[in-house]
Amino acid sequence: MKEYIKGLLVSEGHEVVDVGNSVLDEQDDYVDFAQIVARSVAREPEGRGILLCRNGMGMSIVANRFPGIRCGLAFSVETAIKGRTDDDINVLSLPSDYIDNNMAKEMVEAFLTERFNEVERYIRRINKIDKI
């Protein structure tokens, strides 16, 4: 799924930095990859990150430990859209065991094209999160 999404993004002209493993390694840990992505996105205010793992939970937990990161775990196109419009997520976590390539493609497209809805209540909530 990672290679499929990466190929689509590159073909659309997006700059893609793949920090994941290139082979299945039972000894690697999602924590290591999620940290790299979160740190990179935190340094680049307009940057976006996409994390893929089997259920997406651990990746999102790790990413959300970093200041400035709002990682959302999406299970549908609608949750990816709401993550962007309501919560201004800058990292998307995808659960590859529960979605197929087509669903992942649609979710990534929504993540990259939807814009934050700068309604006062959403801004207020994000500001509260940033103060935690």
Buried (B, 14 or more C-beta within 10 A) or exposed (E): BBEEBBEBBEEEEEEEEEBBEEEEEEEEEBEEBBBEBBBBBBEEEEBBBBBBBEBBEBBBBBBBEBEEBBBBBBBBBEBBBBBBBBBBBBBBBBBBEEBEEEBBBBBBBBBBEBEBBEEEEBEEBBEEEEEE
